[in-house]
Amino acid sequence: MESYDLILIATIGYFLYLIIHVSLRLKKPVKTNESFFSYGEFTDSSSLFKKLEKTLTATNASFTAAFLGLFYMYFISSAYAISFAIGYLIGMVFFAKVFLPKIFSFLTKGVYIPELLEKRTGLKLIRYISSSLIILSLLVFTFTEIYGFSVDFVSHEIGSSNLNSFFIAVILLLLLSWYIVIGGYKNIVLTDSIQIAIIIIGSIAILLFAVFSFINHDLSFSVITNGIKADFISASNFILIPSVFIGLGFSQLVYYENWQRLILFNKSISKFKISEKQLIKKTQSIYYTSSIYLFFLFLVPIFLGAMSKALSINSFAEFLIQTSQNSIALQILLIIGTFTFISSLLSTIDTYYLAILQAINTDFLKLSLKDNKKTVIIISAIIAPFILYQLNLGTWLAFIFYAISGTVGPVLVSLYRKKINGYAVISIFLFSFLLVSSIFFFSFPVSSDYIDVINALIVILSITISFMFSKK
């Protein structure tokens, strides 16, 4: 039996063990998301803060999006990949420092983004539009994570197997769904410690894999550093890099699952007598610690991308296979690294799933028939272009990521102002959606190579228009 087949067997075995283990420990299904932080013997606030730090780090350590994305991004531009990692770090710090104190009052009241926009604009339609965009965004992220993992990682590694990559994706999806439906947030609570431990061990394994591969192939740092220098002095990067920072700087503000996590945390921490100032300061500290850890974690695929490019290998799976073929030690590290992918994937997907369920429950289950018809029309209009043009999931993910940037301005201004013109908000949504559609589908007015620049302009424009049509 090939070692790649063993990886597949170990992967599925890990999932089955985790599901059975958690299911046996649960007496009945969890029906409320509040159990995320309320479940367990939390006798003091410090244990709850540790729980927040674990779930924040585990959820954001998405190896599919981060590792594969940054690995392939390096081939476009090393400066782009490094800037993306730095931008993510800045985004988390910026959110914690600037926005967290502002959204705290909404968090304690359990107010989510769509409801906030409805309160500030007075239009229910905006709540349904923003909620539809959020749900679609989370769904696309979920399927991209799973499908990306099965196609770009598992299916390439098990080339001797007959399993189709799509079939693998379906298996993973069903396992994850079962895992979450059985226990809800309790599952996440019970497995976070396991996941974060595996992520840390696996990260070290992947780093060692990279170092040993580097030594075995007799590569020099000059080959890598010269390429990075050339990319950073490129004229286009003077526009691209600030654009990436602007886009990612505001991204944390409109992440629905970010608000969800903090709302549930605040509900659970309320029984402990902690001042608002202390609570914000401690939560900020958790964000700073996690962001620094994640930044160094994201540098690993960039280093692997640099090695792969130097060896003229343009496939992540092919790079792993070729570099580990003649070394048992590297194959062991690769298997450990595979478990890291699984744990990170699980930590990210379960949070997305529950965020989707929360959004549907909060904004759609109690709608009237008339409002439901509006929602169906909105979601159909959003999905139609993808069906017509048959775009792959990677393009779906990129499109949605940039299309929802129009929500940044309304959300930001809603935090600082009491009222904002609802029709201006709808215009912002429509403009950003149509502009990104035009770029992805027709390369007009520019190609998708410049999407980060356009994204930065959308963010700036949405903030400007929202501010112009708002009042205190």
N, C-alpha and C positions, 0 to 999 in steps of 0.2 A: 504494500500500500504506500502511495506517495505521501510525503510529508504535508502536501497541500490538502490532501483529503483529510488528514488528521486534524488540520486546522478547522475545516468545515465541521467535522464531527464534534470537536471540542467546543466550537462556537454554539452549535445547536444544543449540545449537552449543557452548556453553561446556562442558556436561556431556560431550558426545561427545569433544571435544578432550582434556579432562582424563582421561577413561577410556582413550582410545587412547594418549595420551602416557605415562601411568603403566604401562599394560599392556606397551608396547614396551620399557620399561626393566626389566621384571621377567623374569628367566630362568625362574622357576617359581613356582607359588603358594606363599604362606606358610602353613604349617600350625600355627604356634604363635603365641600372642599375645605371647610374650616378645620378638618381633622389633620390637615397638613402640619400645623404647628401645635395644635391642642393635644394630639395623640402622644402618649408617652408620659413618663414620670418626670415632668419638669418642675423641680422643687425650687429652682431659683432662676433668675434672669440670664445668668451666664450660660446655662445649658441651652436656652432658647437662642441666644446670640451665636453659639457654636453651631446650632442647627441651621441658622440663616446662612452662616459662612459656608457650611458644607454644601447646602443646596445651591447657593449662588455660584460657587466654584464648579461644582459638578455639572450644573446645567449649561454653563457657558463654555465648558471644556469640550466643545463639539468637535470630535476628531474628523468627522466626515467633511463638514463644511470648512473647518479650520485647516486641517492637515492637507486634504486633497485640494482645497481651494488655493491655499497659499503655495503649495507645491507647484501647481500648474500656473499660478500667477507669476511665479519666478521666471518662467519661460517667456512671458510677455515683457516683463521688466522687473529686475531685482529691486529697483527703487520703489516700484509700485507695491510689491509684496511687503517689503519692510515698512513702507509708509502705512500700509493697511494694518499691520500689527500694532504700530505706534498709534495710529488713529483710533483703534479699538481701545487701547489703553487710555488715551486722552478722553474718549467718549465716556468710559465708566467713571473716571475721575471727575470729569466735567459735570456729569449727571449728579454724582454724590455731593459735590461741593456747591453747585449752583442751583440745581433743580430740586434736590431732595427736601431742603427746608421749605420750598414753595409748595410742594405737593403734599406735605405732611398732613395738613388739615383735611385734605381730601381722602388721604389714606385712612385716617382714623374714622372717617364717616363711611368708608367703603364705597367711595365714588370712583368709577372707572372712567377711562378716556371718553367713550361714546356718551356716557351720561353727563360728563363735564361739558362736552361740546353742546349738548342739548340745553343744559342750564344756561350757558353763556350766549347761545344764539336764539333760544326759544323755539327752535324748529326740531320736531321729532324726526323729520326726514334725514337730517344730518346725523342723528344718532344711528339710524339704520344704515346709512351709507358708510359711515366710519366703522361700524361694527362689521358690516359685510366685508370691507377691505381687510380688517384685522383677521377675521375668520379665514378668508381666502389666503392671506399671507401665511398664517400659521399652518394651514393645510398644505400649501406648496412647500413650505420649509420642511414639514414632516415627511412628505413623499420624496422630496429631493434628498433628504438625509438618508432615508432607507434605500432608495433606488441607487443613489450615488455610492453607498457602501457596497451594495450587492454587485453593481456593475464595475466600478473602478477598483474595488479591492478584493472582495471574495471571489467573484466569478473569474477574475484574471489569475488569482492565486491557485484556484483549483482547476486549472486548464485540463487536467486529465479526467475530470468528472463530467458527467453528461447533464448535470443540472443546468437549466437555463437561468440566466441572471434575473429575469423577471420572476421566475418561480421562487427564487431565493428571496426576492423582495417581498413577495406575497406571504411567504412563510414568516419572515421577520415581522411583517405588519400584523399578521394574525396573532402571533405570539405576544407582541407588545399590547395589542388591543385587549387580549384576554387578561394579561397581567394587570392592566390598568382598571378594566371593568370590574374585576373580582374585588380589588381592594382599594381603588381610588387613591387618595393621597397617602393613605397608610402605607401602601407599598413603597412610595418614595421615601417616607420616613424610615422604614425598616431597612431599606437597601442603600441609603445615602452613604453610610459609613463604609459599606463594602465597596461601593462604586468609587468613592474618592480615594480609598486605599489602593484599589486596582489602578486608578488613573495615575496616582503618584508613582507606584512601582513600575507601571507600564511606560510612563514618561522617561523614567531613568533607563529602562531597557531599550527604548527607541533611541535615546541619546547615545547610549553605549554602542548600539547597532551602527549609528551614524559614524561615531569615532573610529570603531574597529574597521568599518568599511573604508573609511578615509585612509587609514593606515595601510590596509591590505592592497588598495589600488594605487598606492604610492602617489597620491595627489599632493599638490602644493597649495598653500593658502594664497599664493600670488595669483594663481589661475582664477580663483574665486573672487578675490578682492579687486583684481583688475576689471573684471566684468561688472562688479557692483559700482566701482568708481565711474566707469564709462556710462552706466545707466543714470547715475545721479547727476552727472554734468550735462546730460541731454537737455536741450532747451525745453522740450515738451513737459518735462518733469517739474519745471518751475510753476506750471499751471496745474498739472495733475496732482502733485503732492498736497498743496493747500486745499484742493477740491476734495480729496479723500478725507482730510482732517475735518473739513466743514461738514461733510456728509455723515461721518461716523461720530463727530462731536455731538450731534443732536439725535443720533439713532436711539440711544438708550431712553430718551424722553418719550418716544412713541412705541416702545416695546410693551405690548399688552401684558405679557407674562411677568414682566418686571413689576408692574403695578400690582398684579395679582399676588405675587409672592409677598410684597411688602404690606398689602392690605391684610392678608391672612396672618402675617407675622404680628402686625399691630393689634389685631383682635386677640391674639394669644398673650401678648406681652402686657396687655392692659391690666391684668390682675396683679401685676407687680408694680409697686410704687416707684416709678422712674419718671423723672421730669422730662418734659419734651426736649429740652436742650441736651440732656444727657443721652437720650434715646437717639436723637439725630446724630450726635457726635460719634456714638458707638457704631451706628449703622454705617456712617461715612468711613470709619476706620476699617470695617469689614470690606467695603467696596475697594478701598485703596489696596489692602492686602491681596485680595483676589485678583485685581487687575494686574498687579505686578507679577504674580505667579503665572497668570494666563499669558502675559506678554512673553515671558521666557519660554513658556510652553510652545507658543506659536513660532518662536524662532527656530525650533527643531525642523519643521517641514521646509522652512526657507533654506536651512543648511543642507537638507536632503535634496532639495531642488537644485541647489548650486552644484552638488556632487553629481547628480544625474545629468545636468546640462554639460558638465565637464567631461562626462563619459559618453556623451551623445545618446543618452537614453531618454526618451520623452514620455514614458509611461511609468506611473508610480508603482504599479504591481510588478511590471517587468524589472524595474530597478531593484525592488526588494528580492525578487527571485534570483536575478543574476548575481547580486552581491552576496547572497547567502548560500548559493548552490554547493560550494566546496567547503563549508564550515558548519560543523554541528553547533558550535557556540552561537553563531549568528542565527541559525535556524531556531534555536531555543529562545533567543531574544526576540525573534520575529513572532513566535507563538505568544509570548508574553505581551508583546505589543498589540497583537490581535485582540486579546482580552481587553486591552485599554480602549481600543476602538469600540468594542461592544459596550463597555460600561459607560463611555462618554455618549454613545449613541442612545443608550437607554435613558441616561440622565436628561438628555435634551428632549427626546421624543415624548417621554411621559409628561413632562411639563407642558409641552405644546398641546398634547391631547387634552389635558385638563383645562388649559386656558381656552381651548375651543369650546369645550363643554360649558365652561363658565360663561363665555360670551353668548352662546346660544341660549342658555338658561336665563341670563339676565336681560337680553335684548329681544329675543324672538319668540320664546315659548308662550308668552302671554299677549302676543299681538292679536289685533282684530283681523278678520279675513281681508279687509281692505288694505291694512298695513302689510299683511303677508304677501298680497299681490304685488305691492310696490317693491318689497324685498326681493321677490322672485325675479322681477324685471331688472332690478339693479344687478343682482348676482349674474343673471343671464347675459346682461350687457358686458360685464367684466370678463366672463368666461368665453363668450362667443369668438373673439379674435384668436384665441389659442386653439379652439376647435377648427376654425376655418383655415388657419395657417399651419396647424399640426406641429406646433413648436415642441421641442423636447423639454424635459423637466428643468434642465439647467437654465434655459432661456426663461421659462416660467418664473423661476426663483429670482433671476436678475431683474426681470420686468417688474414683478410685484415689489421687490425691495426698493426699486427706484420710484415706482408709481405712487407708493404711499408716502413719499417724502413731502407731498403737498399737505399732509396732516401736521407736519412739524409747526408751521406758522400758527394755525388756529389753536393748537394745544398750548404752545408757548405763550401766546398772547392771552389765552384764557386763564392762565395762571397769574398773570399780572394785571389783567383788566376785568371788569365786571360784566361787560357786554361786548359782543362782537356781531357785526352784521352777518346774518345767516346766509344771505344770497352771495355775499363776497366769499364766504367759506366754500359754498357749492361751486362757485366759479374757479376757486383755487384747485379744488379736487378735480374738476373737469379739465382744467388747463394742464395740470401735471400729468393726468392720465393720458390725455390726447397727445401731449408732447412726447412722452416716453413711448407711447404706441407708435407714433410716427417714426421715431428713431429706430426702434427695434424691428418694425415691419417694413419700413421704406427707406431707412438710412437718411431721413430728412428731418431737420436741415443739416445734420451731421451724422456720421456713422456711429455705431454703438461703441467704438473705440474711445469716444470722448464722453461716454455716459456719466463718468464721475464729475466732469466739469459741468455738464448739464444738471446733474443732481445737485451740485452746490448752488447753481443759479436758481433752481426750483426752491431750495430751502430758503435762500436769501429773499427771493421774490414772495414766497408764501408768508414769511415773517413780515415783510414790508407791507403787503396788501392787508394782511390781518390787522396790523397795527393802525393803518390808515383808516380802516372802517370799524374801529372799536372806540369805546369810551368808558371812562371810569364810573 
